Amino acid sequence: MERDTGGIGDSGGSRDSEARQRAARRDEAVRAAVEQGLLGPDAAVVGLLDVTGIQESAAALRAAFDAVVAPGTPVLHAFAVKATPLVPVLRLLHEAGIGAEVASPGELALARAAGVPAARTVLDSPAKTPAELREALALGIAVNADNPQELDRLDALVRTAPTRSPLGIRVNPQIGGGTIGATSTATPTSKFGVALRDEGAREWVVRAYLERPWLTRLHAHTGSQGIPPALLARGVAETYALAEEINERAGGRQIDTLDIGGGLPVNFAGEATAPSYADHARLLAAEVPGLFDGRYGLVTEFGRSLLAKQGTVVARVEYAKSAGGRRIAVTHAGVQVATRTVYAPQAWPLRIAAYDAKGRPKPGPEVVQDVAGPACFSGDLLAEGRALPLLEQGDFAAALDTGAYYFAHHYAYNSLARPGIHGFAPDGSGGVTFATVREPQTVDEVVAESGGAHADALTTLRASGSR
Ligand SMILES: *Cc1c(COP(=O)(O)O)cnc(C)c1O
């Protein structure tokens, strides 16, 4: 779990150099952020996004599938917006040829604000209201029905108005979970999709298609971090087999597109991108050979694997202290930006990098210490008992691989303000240039979002109620 070491070098030089370059860009960006005042006493925590890295990641995803699909196969890579729900990120990905997978009215609005066209958007939530379904069908957005009741709603909508939306059903192949329960979506009792192995369910799904020629897609997303790629491939194989069965019984190619979900795990233990998209596409090609032969269009929904390694939370060390013989760096990054890591540290460990007060990587010797956050509960630790160069007052601690499901997922504990997020790129003359992705939340905004406009709502309610 130390900086820039573990995990590099498992498959040749280009992967090594990609990882090294990413680490070098990050170090440059931290130093430039301090120099340019984006980080300092008045901005004690920020999120940084590596624009070059995001573009490389999008290109690697596209190239990996281009290398295995039959020429001419339509492939839509739809970024799972929940991983990094930031409009400028969605716009950058759209420009890099990546669409959007959305799961709420808010996420759909973000994708639209980013300019992602309806034809490159997929709606997948497990709790879509009639209004959401109506809007999606009016816009022509692809929808995967989660369950029989939702399919009833689609029946009614399809009867009343024609739609361009490609429509499908989400199934749960029930192939089992991974090492993290909360991100395992293919357990026997998962809340997502039609549970395929339940009694009568498979036949129900087949009949649902046979009775509805407008159902042309089939969807499964069998889990996220903690699911080994081989298990993801099994989920895809089961989905493919079901599509083949439906098409055979339909006597044609009713299902023309398979949506294979996302879920590729991220290496949080080292710098290397492992597994890579190329690894995963080759695994799918080996395990599910028919998938890529051109008979099916494809949709993917990767989230974490596209963005995690492109983001870094950097926080100033406000105080360095010691308790019971343990060194503790009290920083400004804790549960509000790394909620999963703080509440479930075994499942979501993060690498921490130490930088000095000028934003330069801090040299050796390593000292076992806690890297704590600002929140008022003792479990608010980014890392516990971690060996790192000793963090001192005014230094910076960086939580690495936090570009997905971290700093864009603010948790309002202690009314801690949402940090600003900055994208960075080379400035063309050896330096680093930044762009605002999200403004930091102000304390006035915290008050406004906490009922500030209704300060006397409860006291006056009591006064009128007592009469
Ligand atoms: C969360 C989610 C994804 C993305 O999962 P990652 O692990 O971030 O790749 C894709 N599809 C659906 C339906 C999801 O719920």
The ligand as an SDF file (V2000), in Angstrom:
LIG
                    3D

 15 15  0  0  0  0  0  0  0  0999 V2000
  -22.8040    0.9260  -10.9920 C   0  0  0  0  0  0  0  0  0  0  0  0
  -23.2220    0.3450  -12.2990 C   0  0  0  0  0  0  0  0  0  0  0  0
  -22.3050    0.2650  -13.3380 C   0  0  0  0  0  0  0  0  0  0  0  0
  -20.8560    0.6570  -13.1950 C   0  0  0  0  0  0  0  0  0  0  0  0
  -20.1520   -0.1840  -12.3480 O   0  0  0  0  0  0  0  0  0  0  0  0
  -18.5590    0.0290  -12.1940 P   0  0  0  0  0  0  0  0  0  0  0  0
  -18.1680   -0.9810  -11.1900 O   0  0  0  0  0  0  0  0  0  0  0  0
  -18.3590    1.4180  -11.7300 O   0  0  0  0  0  0  0  0  0  0  0  0
  -17.9500   -0.2210  -13.5260 O   0  0  0  0  0  0  0  0  0  0  0  0
  -22.7650   -0.1920  -14.5580 C   0  0  0  0  0  0  0  0  0  0  0  0
  -24.0480   -0.5840  -14.7290 N   0  0  0  0  0  0  0  0  0  0  0  0
  -24.9560   -0.5310  -13.7420 C   0  0  0  0  0  0  0  0  0  0  0  0
  -26.3340   -0.9550  -14.0010 C   0  0  0  0  0  0  0  0  0  0  0  0
  -24.5650   -0.0750  -12.4880 C   0  0  0  0  0  0  0  0  0  0  0  0
  -25.4610   -0.0390  -11.4950 O   0  0  0  0  0  0  0  0  0  0  0  0
  1  2  1  0
  2  3  1  0
  2 14  2  0
  3  4  1  0
  3 10  2  0
  4  5  1  0
  5  6  1  0
  6  7  2  0
  6  8  1  0
  6  9  1  0
 10 11  1  0
 11 12  2  0
 12 13  1  0
 12 14  1  0
 14 15  1  0
M  END
$$$$
